[in-house]
Structure formats: C-alpha cells, structure tokens
Amino acid sequence: MASGSMTFRLLGALAVVATLAACGDRPGLGASRGVPLENFTAEEIYKRAEYDLNNGDADDAAQLFGEIERLYPYSEWAKRALIMQAYSYHTDRDYENSRSSAQRYIDFYPADEDAAYAQYLLALSYYDQIDEVGRDQGLTFQALQSLRDVIELYPDSEYARSAMLKFDLAFDHLAAKEMEIGRYYLKRQHYSAAINRFRVVVEDFQTTTHTAEALHRLVEAYLSLGLVDEAQTAGAILAYNFRSTTWYQDSYTLLVARGLQAQAKGDSWLNQVYRQMVAGQWL
C-alpha cells in the first residue's frame, strides 16, 4: 500500500522496536513502569502498543491503542491507533471489539485511505467465525454482506480481490449447509424435505461447487418418489453442464437401470432451469 497506509503499519517501526526489545524494556517506558500513561506522548504509547502486539500481547496492545484515542482524541496518532486497535482485537480473536473499533474508524474517517482496511477487518470479524459448516449461518450472511461492502465501496483497493475470494468461499459455505441438511433428510427417506434443500442449492447457489451433487441427489430423491420426469430432467442438466463429473455418471447409472434417459421432460421447476441453461442464462 502507499506510504502511511496499512499493509501492515503495525510493523512500520519494526527495526526500532526490535532494538528496544533487545534491551529488555518496553518502548516509551524506560525504567518508569509505574508512571501514568498521561505522562507519555501519543507516539510513545503507540510504540509501546506496537511492541506488545509484536510480542504476542494483542489484548494489552488494543488497550494501549485505545488509551491514545482517549488521551489524544484529535491527533493523527489517535487515528492510526484506532485502526491498530481493530487489528489488535482481531489478532486476539475478540471479534466483537474488533468490529466495534473498525466501525468507529469507518464512521470517523470514511474518506481516509485506511477506511478500506477497516471495512475489510469488519468483514473478517464475521468471516473468521464461519469455519465450521454446523455453525450459525447468520454469521455467514453477515460476512457476505460485509465482504460485498468491501468489493462495492473499495473496488480498487488491495482488499477487494481478497474479499471476492472470501465471498465465494462464504457463499459455498451456505450451499454446503443446505447440502448437509438435504443429505440428512434423504438418508432418512424424507424425500420432499430433501428435495427442498437441494432445490435451494440448484436455484440459489448454482455457482458453487455443490451444484452437481445437488442435481444427482435430486435424481435419487425423485426416482424414490416415482417422479421420473423430474429425475430425467435433473439428469439432463447434469449431462449438459456436468458430464465429466462422477455425479453425472452415478445419475446416468440410476436412470439407465430404470430404462430412463437423461432428458428434459414435463414442466417442473427443473425443466425451467434446463430451458434457462440452454438459453445461455445458466451460471
């Protein structure tokens, strides 16, 4: 990032901090550990916070960065400290406070060059909590919205590309959750409930990696219900767009065993999807 921006600024004075660390003392404190923070300049407190952050004390660093904002509220150091506080909280996995600090930065300095990074940190505060499929999907929706904000508000920033990649992964995560529930219902022969879940993947998450399997599971579910037109249509979509996958091969085997073909038939929702796909509106 350009000079004065966040790439990470937390290590901008790394050489100085390392030298001070080698002396066994925190930056800005000297031998006066009992001296109130009010006796130190904003820069001294900032360097002390950087030192703590660089040495694994992210929570202490966040508190010190916050003190700069309290003691020197209208200074340039206060602005720098606020974005660093958001980063420190995030490093400490205190996502709620990280989000609060990042949002304050966006509110106070919307035109600043680090506003894009603050928006990105805000999105990460949601995204970094959705690593497990079984977790509350509300976090995933919030992550998607926040990542979209980064992409739309700061398209030329260095964070836009990373936000796009994470958006795709979060979107895939939602589809994975639908698939997990659908498989659960299918295994227990609750075919209508399973179909509803797989339909969501095909209609709303068709750009994810789960679409081919969702179509195959629809073939399985519809054949189990005796709805052969729908099963054949799902197979036709697989044949058209996912022929090289094992999911198509498995569906083809199921259909042939029933004397059926992978072809669009009837007028179900799947037939409409098939027509859209052939018309070039698929994916």
C-alpha positions in Angstrom: 0.0 0.0 0.0 1.1 3.6 -0.4 3.2 5.4 2.3 1.3 5.9 5.5 -1.3 3.3 4.7 -2.0 -0.1 6.3 0.0 -3.1 4.9 0.8 -3.6 8.0 1.7 -0.4 9.7 1.9 -2.3 13.0 5.4 -3.3 11.9 6.4 0.1 10.4 8.8 0.8 13.2 10.0 -2.8 13.5 13.7 -2.1 13.5 13.3 0.4 16.3 11.0 -1.9 18.3 13.4 -4.8 17.8 16.3 -2.7 19.1 14.3 -1.7 22.2 13.1 -5.2 22.8 16.7 -6.4 22.8 17.3 -4.1 25.7 14.6 -5.9 27.7 12.4 -2.8 28.1 9.1 -1.7 26.6 9.2 1.2 24.2 8.3 4.5 25.8 8.5 3.3 29.3 12.2 3.3 30.2 12.6 2.4 33.8 9.4 4.1 34.8 6.9 1.3 34.8 4.7 3.0 37.4 4.4 6.3 35.6 0.8 7.1 34.5 0.2 7.0 30.7 -0.8 10.7 30.8 3.0 11.4 31.2 3.8 9.9 27.9 3.3 11.3 24.4 1.0 9.7 21.9 3.9 8.4 19.9 5.5 6.8 23.0 2.3 5.0 23.9 1.8 3.9 20.3 5.3 2.4 20.1 4.7 0.6 23.4 1.4 -0.8 22.0 3.3 -1.9 18.8 5.9 -3.6 21.0 3.2 -5.5 22.9 1.4 -6.5 19.7 4.6 -7.7 18.1 5.4 -9.8 21.2 2.0 -11.6 21.4 0.2 -9.3 23.8 -2.6 -8.3 21.5 -5.1 -7.6 24.2 -2.7 -5.3 26.0 -1.9 -3.6 22.7 -5.5 -3.0 22.0 -6.0 -1.4 25.4 -3.0 0.9 24.9 -4.1 1.9 21.4 -7.5 2.8 23.0 -5.7 5.0 25.5 -4.2 7.1 22.7 -7.7 7.7 21.4 -8.8 8.8 24.9 -5.7 10.9 25.8 -5.1 12.5 22.3 -8.5 12.2 20.6 -7.9 14.6 17.7 -4.4 13.7 16.9 -3.0 11.8 13.9 -1.8 9.2 16.3 -5.4 8.7 17.6 -6.5 7.9 14.0 -3.6 5.5 13.5 -4.2 3.9 16.9 -7.9 3.3 16.2 -7.3 1.1 13.1 -4.5 -0.7 15.0 -6.8 -1.3 17.9 -9.2 -3.0 15.5 -6.4 -5.2 14.2 -5.1 -6.0 17.7 -8.6 -7.1 18.8 -8.9 -9.3 15.7 -5.5 -10.8 16.4 -6.7 -11.6 19.9 -9.9 -13.2 18.3 -12.0 -10.6 20.1 -14.2 -10.2 17.1 -16.9 -8.1 18.6 -14.5 -5.4 19.8 -12.6 -5.6 16.6 -15.8 -4.9 14.7 -16.7 -2.0 17.0 -13.3 -0.4 16.5 -13.3 -0.9 12.8 -16.8 0.6 12.5 -15.8 3.6 14.5 -12.9 4.2 12.1 -15.3 4.0 9.2 -17.7 6.4 10.9 -15.0 8.9 11.8 -12.7 8.7 8.8 -14.8 7.5 5.8 -12.5 9.2 3.3 -9.2 8.0 4.8 -7.0 5.6 2.8 -7.3 3.1 5.6 -11.1 3.0 5.6 -10.9 0.1 3.1 -8.8 -1.8 5.5 -11.2 -1.0 8.4 -14.1 -2.3 6.2 -12.1 -5.4 5.4 -11.4 -6.0 9.1 -15.1 -5.6 9.9 -15.9 -8.3 7.3 -13.2 -10.6 8.7 -14.7 -10.3 12.1 -17.6 -12.3 10.7 -15.8 -14.4 8.2 -13.2 -15.9 10.6 -16.0 -17.4 12.7 -17.7 -19.5 9.9 -15.1 -22.2 9.6 -17.5 -25.0 10.6 -20.5 -26.0 8.5 -22.6 -26.7 11.5 -22.3 -23.2 13.0 -25.0 -20.5 13.0 -25.4 -19.4 9.4 -26.3 -15.9 10.5 -22.6 -15.2 10.7 -22.2 -16.3 7.1 -24.9 -14.0 5.9 -23.3 -11.1 7.8 -19.9 -12.0 6.4 -21.3 -12.0 2.8 -22.9 -8.6 3.3 -19.7 -7.1 4.8 -17.5 -8.6 2.1 -19.8 -7.2 -0.5 -19.4 -3.8 1.0 -15.6 -4.0 0.6 -16.0 -5.1 -3.0 -18.5 -2.4 -3.9 -17.2 0.5 -1.8 -13.5 0.0 -2.4 -13.2 -1.9 -5.8 -9.7 -0.5 -6.5 -8.3 -1.3 -3.0 -5.8 -4.2 -2.4 -8.5 -5.8 -0.2 -11.2 -6.1 -2.9 -9.7 -9.2 -4.5 -9.3 -11.0 -1.2 -12.8 -10.0 -0.3 -14.1 -11.5 -3.6 -12.3 -14.8 -2.9 -13.7 -14.9 0.7 -17.1 -14.0 -0.6 -17.1 -17.1 -2.9 -15.9 -19.3 0.0 -18.6 -18.0 2.3 -21.2 -18.5 -0.4 -20.0 -22.0 -0.9 -20.3 -22.5 2.8 -24.0 -21.7 2.8 -24.5 -24.2 0.0 -22.6 -26.8 2.0 -25.0 -26.3 4.9 -28.0 -26.8 2.6 -26.4 -30.0 1.2 -25.7 -31.3 4.7 -29.4 -30.9 5.7 -30.6 -32.3 2.4 -28.4 -35.4 2.8 -29.7 -35.9 6.3 -33.3 -35.9 5.1 -32.5 -38.1 2.1 -30.8 -40.7 4.2 -34.0 -40.9 6.4 -36.2 -41.1 3.3 -37.8 -37.7 3.9 -37.7 -37.1 0.2 -39.8 -34.0 -0.1 -37.8 -32.2 2.6 -34.6 -33.3 1.0 -35.7 -32.0 -2.4 -36.5 -28.6 -0.9 -32.9 -28.3 0.3 -31.3 -29.5 -3.0 -33.6 -27.2 -4.9 -32.2 -24.2 -2.9 -28.7 -25.2 -4.0 -29.6 -25.5 -7.7 -31.6 -22.3 -7.8 -29.7 -20.0 -5.4 -26.2 -21.4 -5.2 -25.6 -22.7 -8.7 -22.2 -21.1 -9.0 -20.8 -23.1 -6.0 -19.1 -26.5 -6.1 -22.2 -28.3 -4.7 -24.5 -27.9 -7.7 -23.5 -31.2 -9.4 -24.1 -33.2 -6.3 -27.4 -31.4 -5.6 -28.7 -32.4 -9.1 -27.6 -36.0 -8.5 -29.4 -36.1 -5.1 -32.5 -34.8 -6.9 -32.3 -37.7 -9.3 -32.1 -40.1 -6.3 -35.0 -38.4 -4.5 -37.3 -38.1 -7.4 -36.7 -41.7 -8.5 -37.5 -42.8 -5.0 -40.8 -40.9 -5.2 -41.6 -42.3 -8.7 -41.4 -38.8 -10.3 -39.5 -39.9 -13.4 -39.9 -36.7 -15.4 -38.2 -34.6 -12.7 -35.5 -37.2 -12.3 -34.7 -37.3 -16.0 -34.7 -33.5 -16.2 -32.2 -33.3 -13.3 -30.1 -35.8 -15.1 -30.3 -33.8 -18.3 -28.9 -30.7 -16.5 -26.1 -32.8 -15.2 -25.4 -34.2 -18.7 -25.4 -30.7 -20.2 -23.2 -28.9 -17.7 -21.5 -31.6 -15.5 -21.0 -34.5 -17.8 -17.4 -35.1 -16.7 -18.3 -35.4 -13.0 -18.8 -38.7 -11.1 -22.2 -37.2 -10.1 -23.4 -37.4 -13.7 -22.1 -41.0 -14.1 -23.9 -42.0 -10.9 -27.1 -40.4 -12.1 -26.8 -41.9 -15.5 -26.4 -45.4 -14.0 -29.5 -44.9 -11.9 -31.6 -43.7 -14.8 -30.4 -46.5 -17.2 -31.2 -49.1 -14.6 -34.9 -47.9 -14.7 -34.9 -47.8 -18.5 -34.8 -44.0 -18.5 -32.7 -41.3 -20.2 -31.2 -38.0 -19.1 -33.6 -35.7 -20.9 -35.8 -32.7 -20.1 -39.4 -33.8 -19.6 -42.5 -32.3 -18.1 -42.9 -28.7 -16.9 -41.4 -28.8 -13.4 -39.2 -26.1 -11.9 -36.2 -28.2 -13.1 -37.5 -28.0 -16.7 -37.5 -24.2 -16.4 -33.9 -24.3 -15.1 -33.0 -26.5 -18.1 -34.5 -24.1 -20.5 -32.7 -21.2 -18.9 -29.4 -23.1 -19.1 -29.9 -23.9 -22.8 -30.7 -20.3 -23.5 -27.3 -19.3 -22.0 -28.6 -18.0 -18.7 -27.2 -20.8 -16.6 -24.2 -19.9 -14.3 
